[in-house]
Amino acid sequence: FPVTICAGYQYSKLLPGNHQTFEVKTTVSAQFPNLISNDSTTFIQGFYNYYSYDDGSAEAAFGPTGVQSMLAVHFNAYESDSLLGVYLHFVPSVVDVSNKLFYLTVWEDNNGVPGNILYQDDAFTPRQPTYNQGLNNFNSYYFNNGVKVPVSNSFFIGWKQVDAVRYNLGLDRNIDRSIGSTYRDWE
């Protein structure tokens, strides 16, 4: 059904499923009254149950080096929410790190730097980087025991790694999202 978005309409957050798609159509017939074939544009807008700054393509890779080093990506969300896990894209490189260990971690924001730990895998449930077959396929890393981690509108997600070698997380270089995210590593 047609909806005028300038009136402030909001779609229900209670719609079923893990994603919704909507056809968006704009018409400017008053501007070109004699050119009906060129008076509108239409596209499909998808809304999904995950938040990302990435377009799904990794043109580069990055990661910290050093025993017990940590990596954190800063997210500025539109509102507080809860997380069930993360999607990560580890990029194969010279060194195969799929047998190395890391602890998935979520931090609260402490004035633009990672603060208190909201979630971290324990010593009994470390993770290993997984390479998915195919170009730019992400791997799901859900929090242990189905934990939902409440986060504010500013938080960090990353890991603490056990080994010194770089794990190479995919980095989107096509789209500059530096305003909304910050990548940090420290030892």
mmCIF file of the C-alpha atoms, coordinates in Angstrom:
data_MODEL
# 
_entry.id   MODEL 
# 
loop_
_atom_site.group_PDB 
_atom_site.id 
_atom_site.type_symbol 
_atom_site.label_atom_id 
_atom_site.label_alt_id 
_atom_site.label_comp_id 
_atom_site.label_asym_id 
_atom_site.label_entity_id 
_atom_site.label_seq_id 
_atom_site.pdbx_PDB_ins_code 
_atom_site.Cartn_x 
_atom_site.Cartn_y 
_atom_site.Cartn_z 
_atom_site.occupancy 
_atom_site.B_iso_or_equiv 
_atom_site.pdbx_formal_charge 
_atom_site.auth_seq_id 
_atom_site.auth_comp_id 
_atom_site.auth_asym_id 
_atom_site.auth_atom_id 
_atom_site.pdbx_PDB_model_num 
ATOM 1   C CA . PHE A 1 1   ? 0.000  0.000   0.000   1.00 0.00 ? 1   PHE A CA 1 
ATOM 2   C CA . PRO A 1 2   ? 1.335  3.473   -0.785  1.00 0.00 ? 2   PRO A CA 1 
ATOM 3   C CA . VAL A 1 3   ? 2.712  5.411   2.173   1.00 0.00 ? 3   VAL A CA 1 
ATOM 4   C CA . THR A 1 4   ? 3.856  9.015   2.211   1.00 0.00 ? 4   THR A CA 1 
ATOM 5   C CA . ILE A 1 5   ? 7.071  8.981   4.212   1.00 0.00 ? 5   ILE A CA 1 
ATOM 6   C CA . CYS A 1 6   ? 7.186  12.745  4.689   1.00 0.00 ? 6   CYS A CA 1 
ATOM 7   C CA . ALA A 1 7   ? 4.246  12.270  7.101   1.00 0.00 ? 7   ALA A CA 1 
ATOM 8   C CA . GLY A 1 8   ? 6.548  10.402  9.529   1.00 0.00 ? 8   GLY A CA 1 
ATOM 9   C CA . TYR A 1 9   ? 5.131  6.912   8.986   1.00 0.00 ? 9   TYR A CA 1 
ATOM 10  C CA . GLN A 1 10  ? 6.993  4.024   10.666  1.00 0.00 ? 10  GLN A CA 1 
ATOM 11  C CA . TYR A 1 11  ? 6.652  0.373   9.716   1.00 0.00 ? 11  TYR A CA 1 
ATOM 12  C CA . SER A 1 12  ? 5.831  -2.000  12.557  1.00 0.00 ? 12  SER A CA 1 
ATOM 13  C CA . LYS A 1 13  ? 8.877  -3.500  14.322  1.00 0.00 ? 13  LYS A CA 1 
ATOM 14  C CA . LEU A 1 14  ? 6.757  -6.576  15.022  1.00 0.00 ? 14  LEU A CA 1 
ATOM 15  C CA . LEU A 1 15  ? 6.570  -7.831  11.428  1.00 0.00 ? 15  LEU A CA 1 
ATOM 16  C CA . PRO A 1 16  ? 7.397  -11.570 11.225  1.00 0.00 ? 16  PRO A CA 1 
ATOM 17  C CA . GLY A 1 17  ? 10.697 -12.955 9.915   1.00 0.00 ? 17  GLY A CA 1 
ATOM 18  C CA . ASN A 1 18  ? 14.325 -11.910 10.078  1.00 0.00 ? 18  ASN A CA 1 
ATOM 19  C CA . HIS A 1 19  ? 14.066 -9.444  7.189   1.00 0.00 ? 19  HIS A CA 1 
ATOM 20  C CA . GLN A 1 20  ? 11.535 -7.358  5.328   1.00 0.00 ? 20  GLN A CA 1 
ATOM 21  C CA . THR A 1 21  ? 11.696 -5.875  1.852   1.00 0.00 ? 21  THR A CA 1 
ATOM 22  C CA . PHE A 1 22  ? 9.731  -2.914  0.572   1.00 0.00 ? 22  PHE A CA 1 
ATOM 23  C CA . GLU A 1 23  ? 9.312  -1.464  -2.875  1.00 0.00 ? 23  GLU A CA 1 
ATOM 24  C CA . VAL A 1 24  ? 10.119 2.252   -2.837  1.00 0.00 ? 24  VAL A CA 1 
ATOM 25  C CA . LYS A 1 25  ? 8.840  4.401   -5.678  1.00 0.00 ? 25  LYS A CA 1 
ATOM 26  C CA . THR A 1 26  ? 9.248  8.133   -6.160  1.00 0.00 ? 26  THR A CA 1 
ATOM 27  C CA . THR A 1 27  ? 7.448  10.112  -8.832  1.00 0.00 ? 27  THR A CA 1 
ATOM 28  C CA . VAL A 1 28  ? 8.204  13.636  -10.042 1.00 0.00 ? 28  VAL A CA 1 
ATOM 29  C CA . SER A 1 29  ? 5.619  13.953  -12.817 1.00 0.00 ? 29  SER A CA 1 
ATOM 30  C CA . ALA A 1 30  ? 5.107  17.684  -12.252 1.00 0.00 ? 30  ALA A CA 1 
ATOM 31  C CA . GLN A 1 31  ? 8.715  18.364  -13.229 1.00 0.00 ? 31  GLN A CA 1 
ATOM 32  C CA . PHE A 1 32  ? 8.512  16.527  -16.573 1.00 0.00 ? 32  PHE A CA 1 
ATOM 33  C CA . PRO A 1 33  ? 4.818  16.446  -17.573 1.00 0.00 ? 33  PRO A CA 1 
ATOM 34  C CA . ASN A 1 34  ? 5.566  15.423  -21.164 1.00 0.00 ? 34  ASN A CA 1 
ATOM 35  C CA . LEU A 1 35  ? 7.995  12.610  -20.331 1.00 0.00 ? 35  LEU A CA 1 
ATOM 36  C CA . ILE A 1 36  ? 5.925  10.035  -18.426 1.00 0.00 ? 36  ILE A CA 1 
ATOM 37  C CA . SER A 1 37  ? 8.424  7.226   -19.136 1.00 0.00 ? 37  SER A CA 1 
ATOM 38  C CA . ASN A 1 38  ? 11.073 9.119   -17.154 1.00 0.00 ? 38  ASN A CA 1 
ATOM 39  C CA . ASP A 1 39  ? 9.068  10.515  -14.250 1.00 0.00 ? 39  ASP A CA 1 
ATOM 40  C CA . SER A 1 40  ? 9.748  7.947   -11.515 1.00 0.00 ? 40  SER A CA 1 
ATOM 41  C CA . THR A 1 41  ? 12.300 5.647   -9.988  1.00 0.00 ? 41  THR A CA 1 
ATOM 42  C CA . THR A 1 42  ? 11.730 2.378   -8.155  1.00 0.00 ? 42  THR A CA 1 
ATOM 43  C CA . PHE A 1 43  ? 13.981 0.192   -6.006  1.00 0.00 ? 43  PHE A CA 1 
ATOM 44  C CA . ILE A 1 44  ? 13.683 -2.581  -3.438  1.00 0.00 ? 44  ILE A CA 1 
ATOM 45  C CA . GLN A 1 45  ? 14.864 -1.673  0.075   1.00 0.00 ? 45  GLN A CA 1 
ATOM 46  C CA . GLY A 1 46  ? 15.732 -4.520  2.414   1.00 0.00 ? 46  GLY A CA 1 
ATOM 47  C CA . PHE A 1 47  ? 15.804 -4.358  6.205   1.00 0.00 ? 47  PHE A CA 1 
ATOM 48  C CA . TYR A 1 48  ? 17.539 -7.198  8.008   1.00 0.00 ? 48  TYR A CA 1 
ATOM 49  C CA . ASN A 1 49  ? 18.078 -8.392  11.564  1.00 0.00 ? 49  ASN A CA 1 
ATOM 50  C CA . TYR A 1 50  ? 21.735 -7.362  11.564  1.00 0.00 ? 50  TYR A CA 1 
ATOM 51  C CA . TYR A 1 51  ? 23.661 -4.102  11.519  1.00 0.00 ? 51  TYR A CA 1 
ATOM 52  C CA . SER A 1 52  ? 26.688 -3.494  9.337   1.00 0.00 ? 52  SER A CA 1 
ATOM 53  C CA . TYR A 1 53  ? 28.787 -0.745  7.833   1.00 0.00 ? 53  TYR A CA 1 
ATOM 54  C CA . ASP A 1 54  ? 29.930 -3.065  5.072   1.00 0.00 ? 54  ASP A CA 1 
ATOM 55  C CA . ASP A 1 55  ? 28.587 -3.666  1.583   1.00 0.00 ? 55  ASP A CA 1 
ATOM 56  C CA . GLY A 1 56  ? 29.662 -7.325  1.763   1.00 0.00 ? 56  GLY A CA 1 
ATOM 57  C CA . SER A 1 57  ? 32.901 -7.066  -0.189  1.00 0.00 ? 57  SER A CA 1 
ATOM 58  C CA . ALA A 1 58  ? 36.351 -7.146  1.396   1.00 0.00 ? 58  ALA A CA 1 
ATOM 59  C CA . GLU A 1 59  ? 38.941 -5.343  -0.678  1.00 0.00 ? 59  GLU A CA 1 
ATOM 60  C CA . ALA A 1 60  ? 41.584 -5.628  2.063   1.00 0.00 ? 60  ALA A CA 1 
ATOM 61  C CA . ALA A 1 61  ? 42.202 -7.306  5.416   1.00 0.00 ? 61  ALA A CA 1 
ATOM 62  C CA . PHE A 1 62  ? 43.526 -6.118  8.748   1.00 0.00 ? 62  PHE A CA 1 
ATOM 63  C CA . GLY A 1 63  ? 44.183 -7.339  12.257  1.00 0.00 ? 63  GLY A CA 1 
ATOM 64  C CA . PRO A 1 64  ? 46.532 -6.956  15.199  1.00 0.00 ? 64  PRO A CA 1 
ATOM 65  C CA . THR A 1 65  ? 49.657 -8.984  15.787  1.00 0.00 ? 65  THR A CA 1 
ATOM 66  C CA . GLY A 1 66  ? 51.038 -10.030 19.141  1.00 0.00 ? 66  GLY A CA 1 
ATOM 67  C CA . VAL A 1 67  ? 50.224 -12.586 21.820  1.00 0.00 ? 67  VAL A CA 1 
ATOM 68  C CA . GLN A 1 68  ? 47.038 -11.581 23.701  1.00 0.00 ? 68  GLN A CA 1 
ATOM 69  C CA . SER A 1 69  ? 46.439 -8.633  21.345  1.00 0.00 ? 69  SER A CA 1 
ATOM 70  C CA . MET A 1 70  ? 42.887 -7.360  20.909  1.00 0.00 ? 70  MET A CA 1 
ATOM 71  C CA . LEU A 1 71  ? 40.871 -5.852  18.098  1.00 0.00 ? 71  LEU A CA 1 
ATOM 72  C CA . ALA A 1 72  ? 37.720 -3.776  18.557  1.00 0.00 ? 72  ALA A CA 1 
ATOM 73  C CA . VAL A 1 73  ? 35.380 -2.247  15.986  1.00 0.00 ? 73  VAL A CA 1 
ATOM 74  C CA . HIS A 1 74  ? 33.302 0.680   17.242  1.00 0.00 ? 74  HIS A CA 1 
ATOM 75  C CA . PHE A 1 75  ? 29.609 0.694   16.322  1.00 0.00 ? 75  PHE A CA 1 
ATOM 76  C CA . ASN A 1 76  ? 27.277 3.663   16.650  1.00 0.00 ? 76  ASN A CA 1 
ATOM 77  C CA . ALA A 1 77  ? 23.758 2.261   16.411  1.00 0.00 ? 77  ALA A CA 1 
ATOM 78  C CA . TYR A 1 78  ? 20.575 4.305   16.213  1.00 0.00 ? 78  TYR A CA 1 
ATOM 79  C CA . GLU A 1 79  ? 19.211 2.924   19.476  1.00 0.00 ? 79  GLU A CA 1 
ATOM 80  C CA . SER A 1 80  ? 20.029 0.519   22.301  1.00 0.00 ? 80  SER A CA 1 
ATOM 81  C CA . ASP A 1 81  ? 19.436 -3.131  21.495  1.00 0.00 ? 81  ASP A CA 1 
ATOM 82  C CA . SER A 1 82  ? 20.774 -6.607  22.204  1.00 0.00 ? 82  SER A CA 1 
ATOM 83  C CA . LEU A 1 83  ? 23.172 -8.827  20.255  1.00 0.00 ? 83  LEU A CA 1 
ATOM 84  C CA . LEU A 1 84  ? 23.031 -12.590 19.692  1.00 0.00 ? 84  LEU A CA 1 
ATOM 85  C CA . GLY A 1 85  ? 26.373 -12.815 17.900  1.00 0.00 ? 85  GLY A CA 1 
ATOM 86  C CA . VAL A 1 86  ? 28.352 -11.393 15.011  1.00 0.00 ? 86  VAL A CA 1 
ATOM 87  C CA . TYR A 1 87  ? 29.149 -12.163 11.394  1.00 0.00 ? 87  TYR A CA 1 
ATOM 88  C CA . LEU A 1 88  ? 32.876 -12.108 10.598  1.00 0.00 ? 88  LEU A CA 1 
ATOM 89  C CA . HIS A 1 89  ? 34.737 -12.589 7.333   1.00 0.00 ? 89  HIS A CA 1 
ATOM 90  C CA . PHE A 1 90  ? 38.238 -13.948 7.871   1.00 0.00 ? 90  PHE A CA 1 
ATOM 91  C CA . VAL A 1 91  ? 40.376 -13.601 4.768   1.00 0.00 ? 91  VAL A CA 1 
ATOM 92  C CA . PRO A 1 92  ? 42.786 -16.426 3.838   1.00 0.00 ? 92  PRO A CA 1 
ATOM 93  C CA . SER A 1 93  ? 46.350 -15.178 3.625   1.00 0.00 ? 93  SER A CA 1 
ATOM 94  C CA . VAL A 1 94  ? 49.907 -16.466 3.641   1.00 0.00 ? 94  VAL A CA 1 
ATOM 95  C CA . VAL A 1 95  ? 49.461 -18.064 7.068   1.00 0.00 ? 95  VAL A CA 1 
ATOM 96  C CA . ASP A 1 96  ? 46.466 -20.346 7.690   1.00 0.00 ? 96  ASP A CA 1 
ATOM 97  C CA . VAL A 1 97  ? 45.100 -19.293 11.095  1.00 0.00 ? 97  VAL A CA 1 
ATOM 98  C CA . SER A 1 98  ? 42.051 -21.567 11.127  1.00 0.00 ? 98  SER A CA 1 
ATOM 99  C CA . ASN A 1 99  ? 43.640 -23.586 13.966  1.00 0.00 ? 99  ASN A CA 1 
ATOM 100 C CA . LYS A 1 100 ? 44.361 -20.481 16.119  1.00 0.00 ? 100 LYS A CA 1 
ATOM 101 C CA . LEU A 1 101 ? 42.164 -19.387 19.031  1.00 0.00 ? 101 LEU A CA 1 
ATOM 102 C CA . PHE A 1 102 ? 40.376 -16.163 19.934  1.00 0.00 ? 102 PHE A CA 1 
ATOM 103 C CA . TYR A 1 103 ? 37.810 -14.977 22.476  1.00 0.00 ? 103 TYR A CA 1 
ATOM 104 C CA . LEU A 1 104 ? 34.864 -13.130 20.973  1.00 0.00 ? 104 LEU A CA 1 
ATOM 105 C CA . THR A 1 105 ? 34.363 -9.932  23.004  1.00 0.00 ? 105 THR A CA 1 
ATOM 106 C CA . VAL A 1 106 ? 31.847 -7.077  23.330  1.00 0.00 ? 106 VAL A CA 1 
ATOM 107 C CA . TRP A 1 107 ? 32.824 -3.895  25.186  1.00 0.00 ? 107 TRP A CA 1 
ATOM 108 C CA . GLU A 1 108 ? 30.806 -0.903  26.282  1.00 0.00 ? 108 GLU A CA 1 
ATOM 109 C CA . ASP A 1 109 ? 31.903 2.503   25.027  1.00 0.00 ? 109 ASP A CA 1 
ATOM 110 C CA . ASN A 1 110 ? 34.098 4.506   27.399  1.00 0.00 ? 110 ASN A CA 1 
ATOM 111 C CA . ASN A 1 111 ? 34.348 7.921   25.724  1.00 0.00 ? 111 ASN A CA 1 
ATOM 112 C CA . GLY A 1 112 ? 35.307 6.507   22.333  1.00 0.00 ? 112 GLY A CA 1 
ATOM 113 C CA . VAL A 1 113 ? 37.484 3.615   23.521  1.00 0.00 ? 113 VAL A CA 1 
ATOM 114 C CA . PRO A 1 114 ? 36.541 0.095   24.643  1.00 0.00 ? 114 PRO A CA 1 
ATOM 115 C CA . GLY A 1 115 ? 35.421 0.105   28.266  1.00 0.00 ? 115 GLY A CA 1 
ATOM 116 C CA . ASN A 1 116 ? 34.022 -2.631  30.481  1.00 0.00 ? 116 ASN A CA 1 
ATOM 117 C CA . ILE A 1 117 ? 33.578 -6.063  28.924  1.00 0.00 ? 117 ILE A CA 1 
ATOM 118 C CA . LEU A 1 118 ? 29.905 -6.878  28.337  1.00 0.00 ? 118 LEU A CA 1 
ATOM 119 C CA . TYR A 1 119 ? 30.630 -10.350 26.963  1.00 0.00 ? 119 TYR A CA 1 
ATOM 120 C CA . GLN A 1 120 ? 33.702 -12.498 26.409  1.00 0.00 ? 120 GLN A CA 1 
ATOM 121 C CA . ASP A 1 121 ? 34.062 -16.180 25.576  1.00 0.00 ? 121 ASP A CA 1 
ATOM 122 C CA . ASP A 1 122 ? 35.604 -18.108 28.437  1.00 0.00 ? 122 ASP A CA 1 
ATOM 123 C CA . ALA A 1 123 ? 38.694 -20.327 28.421  1.00 0.00 ? 123 ALA A CA 1 
ATOM 124 C CA . PHE A 1 124 ? 36.518 -23.409 27.844  1.00 0.00 ? 124 PHE A CA 1 
ATOM 125 C CA . THR A 1 125 ? 34.861 -22.056 24.681  1.00 0.00 ? 125 THR A CA 1 
ATOM 126 C CA . PRO A 1 126 ? 37.430 -20.233 22.532  1.00 0.00 ? 126 PRO A CA 1 
ATOM 127 C CA . ARG A 1 127 ? 36.740 -19.683 18.831  1.00 0.00 ? 127 ARG A CA 1 
ATOM 128 C CA . GLN A 1 128 ? 38.755 -20.364 15.716  1.00 0.00 ? 128 GLN A CA 1 
ATOM 129 C CA . PRO A 1 129 ? 38.748 -18.260 12.547  1.00 0.00 ? 129 PRO A CA 1 
ATOM 130 C CA . THR A 1 130 ? 36.750 -20.017 9.841   1.00 0.00 ? 130 THR A CA 1 
ATOM 131 C CA . TYR A 1 131 ? 37.230 -19.454 6.134   1.00 0.00 ? 131 TYR A CA 1 
ATOM 132 C CA . ASN A 1 132 ? 34.002 -19.822 4.203   1.00 0.00 ? 132 ASN A CA 1 
ATOM 133 C CA . GLN A 1 133 ? 34.252 -21.074 0.643   1.00 0.00 ? 133 GLN A CA 1 
ATOM 134 C CA . GLY A 1 134 ? 33.457 -18.456 -1.954  1.00 0.00 ? 134 GLY A CA 1 
ATOM 135 C CA . LEU A 1 135 ? 34.019 -14.742 -2.225  1.00 0.00 ? 135 LEU A CA 1 
ATOM 136 C CA . ASN A 1 136 ? 33.027 -12.581 0.776   1.00 0.00 ? 136 ASN A CA 1 
ATOM 137 C CA . ASN A 1 137 ? 31.045 -15.175 2.700   1.00 0.00 ? 137 ASN A CA 1 
ATOM 138 C CA . PHE A 1 138 ? 30.597 -14.287 6.338   1.00 0.00 ? 138 PHE A CA 1 
ATOM 139 C CA . ASN A 1 139 ? 30.660 -16.821 9.154   1.00 0.00 ? 139 ASN A CA 1 
ATOM 140 C CA . SER A 1 140 ? 28.237 -16.665 12.095  1.00 0.00 ? 140 SER A CA 1 
ATOM 141 C CA . TYR A 1 141 ? 29.680 -16.517 15.599  1.00 0.00 ? 141 TYR A CA 1 
ATOM 142 C CA . TYR A 1 142 ? 26.841 -16.702 18.112  1.00 0.00 ? 142 TYR A CA 1 
ATOM 143 C CA . PHE A 1 143 ? 27.386 -15.985 21.783  1.00 0.00 ? 143 PHE A CA 1 
ATOM 144 C CA . ASN A 1 144 ? 27.663 -19.060 23.989  1.00 0.00 ? 144 ASN A CA 1 
ATOM 145 C CA . ASN A 1 145 ? 24.497 -20.577 25.459  1.00 0.00 ? 145 ASN A CA 1 
ATOM 146 C CA . GLY A 1 146 ? 22.254 -18.274 23.411  1.00 0.00 ? 146 GLY A CA 1 
ATOM 147 C CA . VAL A 1 147 ? 23.223 -15.255 25.521  1.00 0.00 ? 147 VAL A CA 1 
ATOM 148 C CA . LYS A 1 148 ? 21.670 -11.949 24.451  1.00 0.00 ? 148 LYS A CA 1 
ATOM 149 C CA . VAL A 1 149 ? 24.102 -9.117  25.167  1.00 0.00 ? 149 VAL A CA 1 
ATOM 150 C CA . PRO A 1 150 ? 22.380 -5.779  25.827  1.00 0.00 ? 150 PRO A CA 1 
ATOM 151 C CA . VAL A 1 151 ? 24.225 -2.831  24.258  1.00 0.00 ? 151 VAL A CA 1 
ATOM 152 C CA . SER A 1 152 ? 23.723 0.923   24.227  1.00 0.00 ? 152 SER A CA 1 
ATOM 153 C CA . ASN A 1 153 ? 23.793 2.880   20.990  1.00 0.00 ? 153 ASN A CA 1 
ATOM 154 C CA . SER A 1 154 ? 27.623 2.950   21.124  1.00 0.00 ? 154 SER A CA 1 
ATOM 155 C CA . PHE A 1 155 ? 29.640 -0.237  21.673  1.00 0.00 ? 155 PHE A CA 1 
ATOM 156 C CA . PHE A 1 156 ? 32.645 -2.250  20.454  1.00 0.00 ? 156 PHE A CA 1 
ATOM 157 C CA . ILE A 1 157 ? 32.817 -5.782  19.059  1.00 0.00 ? 157 ILE A CA 1 
ATOM 158 C CA . GLY A 1 158 ? 36.005 -7.722  18.474  1.00 0.00 ? 158 GLY A CA 1 
ATOM 159 C CA . TRP A 1 159 ? 38.273 -10.322 19.960  1.00 0.00 ? 159 TRP A CA 1 
ATOM 160 C CA . LYS A 1 160 ? 41.221 -11.129 22.153  1.00 0.00 ? 160 LYS A CA 1 
ATOM 161 C CA . GLN A 1 161 ? 43.542 -13.506 20.334  1.00 0.00 ? 161 GLN A CA 1 
ATOM 162 C CA . VAL A 1 162 ? 45.788 -16.139 21.857  1.00 0.00 ? 162 VAL A CA 1 
ATOM 163 C CA . ASP A 1 163 ? 48.572 -16.242 19.245  1.00 0.00 ? 163 ASP A CA 1 
ATOM 164 C CA . ALA A 1 164 ? 50.852 -13.565 17.783  1.00 0.00 ? 164 ALA A CA 1 
ATOM 165 C CA . VAL A 1 165 ? 49.959 -14.053 14.107  1.00 0.00 ? 165 VAL A CA 1 
ATOM 166 C CA . ARG A 1 166 ? 47.551 -11.688 12.276  1.00 0.00 ? 166 ARG A CA 1 
ATOM 167 C CA . TYR A 1 167 ? 44.055 -13.198 11.807  1.00 0.00 ? 167 TYR A CA 1 
ATOM 168 C CA . ASN A 1 168 ? 43.087 -10.964 8.829   1.00 0.00 ? 168 ASN A CA 1 
ATOM 169 C CA . LEU A 1 169 ? 39.521 -9.730  9.151   1.00 0.00 ? 169 LEU A CA 1 
ATOM 170 C CA . GLY A 1 170 ? 37.958 -8.562  5.875   1.00 0.00 ? 170 GLY A CA 1 
ATOM 171 C CA . LEU A 1 171 ? 37.922 -4.785  5.439   1.00 0.00 ? 171 LEU A CA 1 
ATOM 172 C CA . ASP A 1 172 ? 35.552 -2.913  3.128   1.00 0.00 ? 172 ASP A CA 1 
ATOM 173 C CA . ARG A 1 173 ? 37.558 -0.209  1.353   1.00 0.00 ? 173 ARG A CA 1 
ATOM 174 C CA . ASN A 1 174 ? 34.917 0.708   -1.241  1.00 0.00 ? 174 ASN A CA 1 
ATOM 175 C CA . ILE A 1 175 ? 32.642 2.491   1.192   1.00 0.00 ? 175 ILE A CA 1 
ATOM 176 C CA . ASP A 1 176 ? 34.094 4.918   3.754   1.00 0.00 ? 176 ASP A CA 1 
ATOM 177 C CA . ARG A 1 177 ? 32.160 4.416   6.973   1.00 0.00 ? 177 ARG A CA 1 
ATOM 178 C CA . SER A 1 178 ? 34.795 6.019   9.186   1.00 0.00 ? 178 SER A CA 1 
ATOM 179 C CA . ILE A 1 179 ? 32.230 8.467   10.539  1.00 0.00 ? 179 ILE A CA 1 
ATOM 180 C CA . GLY A 1 180 ? 30.240 5.635   12.094  1.00 0.00 ? 180 GLY A CA 1 
ATOM 181 C CA . SER A 1 181 ? 32.988 3.183   12.987  1.00 0.00 ? 181 SER A CA 1 
ATOM 182 C CA . THR A 1 182 ? 36.489 3.087   14.364  1.00 0.00 ? 182 THR A CA 1 
ATOM 183 C CA . TYR A 1 183 ? 38.893 0.178   14.125  1.00 0.00 ? 183 TYR A CA 1 
ATOM 184 C CA . ARG A 1 184 ? 41.272 -0.176  17.062  1.00 0.00 ? 184 ARG A CA 1 
ATOM 185 C CA . ASP A 1 185 ? 43.866 -2.673  18.075  1.00 0.00 ? 185 ASP A CA 1 
ATOM 186 C CA . TRP A 1 186 ? 46.050 -2.617  21.136  1.00 0.00 ? 186 TRP A CA 1 
ATOM 187 C CA . GLU A 1 187 ? 48.284 -4.950  23.118  1.00 0.00 ? 187 GLU A CA 1 
# 
